[in-house]
């Protein structure tokens, strides 16, 4: 009888953990959607060469830039949105999915 109770406990625990994980993911995404937009005039954006549109990056100032690089395909972009989302570098701000900065790194 104790095995049956243990199984029920484990099943309920697993279901609870799954629910918590799903709720946390939804909460994080909802929070990211409420972040203010990063502007190109923000001091950190200026320092890292951030542009809201990768097509406007000055190749002379940013020789590492490639036209196919953008925030949406950067490892530091933590959003699934294809318009704007959170970035690990610009905490508390939303970056444009088609933006770019000098910290760009390919997704694994």
C-alpha positions as CSV (number, residue, x, y, z in Angstrom):
1,X,0.0,0.0,0.0
2,X,2.9,2.4,0.7
3,X,4.1,2.0,-2.9
4,X,0.7,3.2,-4.2
5,X,0.9,6.3,-2.0
6,X,4.4,6.9,-3.1
7,X,3.4,6.7,-6.8
8,X,0.5,9.1,-6.3
9,X,2.8,11.5,-4.4
10,X,5.3,11.4,-7.2
11,X,2.7,11.8,-10.0
12,X,1.2,14.8,-8.2
13,X,4.6,16.3,-7.5
14,X,5.6,15.9,-11.2
15,X,2.3,17.5,-12.3
16,X,2.9,20.4,-9.9
17,X,6.4,21.0,-11.1
18,X,5.3,21.0,-14.7
19,X,2.6,23.5,-13.9
20,X,5.0,25.8,-12.1
21,X,7.5,25.6,-15.0
22,X,4.8,26.5,-17.6
23,X,3.5,29.3,-15.5
24,X,7.0,30.8,-15.0
25,X,7.7,30.7,-18.7
26,X,4.4,32.5,-19.5
27,X,5.1,35.1,-16.7
28,X,8.6,35.8,-18.0
29,X,7.3,36.3,-21.6
30,X,4.5,38.5,-20.4
31,X,7.0,40.6,-18.4
32,X,9.3,40.9,-21.5
33,X,6.4,42.2,-23.5
34,X,5.9,45.1,-21.0
35,X,9.5,46.3,-21.1
36,X,10.2,49.8,-22.5
37,X,11.8,49.9,-25.9
38,X,15.6,50.4,-26.1
39,X,16.4,53.6,-28.1
40,X,19.4,54.1,-30.2
41,X,20.2,57.2,-28.0
42,X,20.4,55.1,-24.8
43,X,24.1,55.4,-23.5
44,X,24.6,51.7,-23.5
45,X,23.0,51.3,-26.9
46,X,25.4,53.9,-28.3
47,X,28.4,52.2,-26.6
48,X,27.5,48.8,-28.2
49,X,26.5,50.2,-31.6
50,X,22.9,49.2,-31.3
51,X,20.7,49.9,-34.2
52,X,16.9,49.2,-34.3
53,X,17.3,47.9,-37.9
54,X,20.3,45.8,-38.9
55,X,20.1,47.3,-42.4
56,X,21.1,50.8,-41.0
57,X,24.4,49.6,-39.4
58,X,27.3,51.7,-40.7
59,X,29.8,49.1,-42.0
60,X,32.7,51.6,-41.6
61,X,32.0,51.9,-37.8
62,X,31.0,48.2,-37.3
63,X,33.3,46.0,-39.5
64,X,32.2,42.8,-37.7
65,X,28.6,43.3,-38.8
66,X,27.1,41.0,-41.4
67,X,23.7,41.9,-43.1
68,X,22.1,38.5,-42.0
69,X,22.8,39.2,-38.3
70,X,20.0,40.5,-36.2
71,X,18.7,40.3,-32.6
72,X,16.2,37.5,-33.4
73,X,19.1,35.2,-34.5
74,X,21.4,36.2,-31.6
75,X,22.1,33.9,-28.7
76,X,21.4,36.7,-26.3
77,X,17.8,37.4,-27.5
78,X,15.5,35.7,-25.1
79,X,12.2,36.2,-26.8
80,X,10.3,34.1,-29.3
81,X,8.7,37.2,-30.7
82,X,9.7,38.2,-34.2
83,X,9.0,41.9,-33.6
84,X,10.7,42.8,-30.2
85,X,11.8,41.1,-27.0
86,X,14.2,40.9,-24.1
87,X,18.0,40.8,-24.5
88,X,20.5,39.5,-21.9
89,X,22.7,42.5,-22.6
90,X,20.1,45.3,-22.3
91,X,18.4,44.3,-19.1
92,X,15.1,46.0,-18.5
93,X,14.7,47.0,-22.1
94,X,13.1,45.5,-25.2
95,X,15.2,45.3,-28.4
96,X,13.9,45.2,-32.0
97,X,14.0,41.6,-33.4
98,X,15.6,43.1,-36.6
99,X,18.0,45.2,-34.6
100,X,21.8,44.6,-34.1
101,X,24.6,45.4,-31.7
102,X,28.3,44.7,-31.5
103,X,27.8,41.9,-28.9
104,X,25.8,39.8,-31.5
105,X,26.6,36.1,-31.1
106,X,25.2,33.2,-33.2
107,X,22.6,30.9,-31.6
108,X,23.9,27.5,-31.0
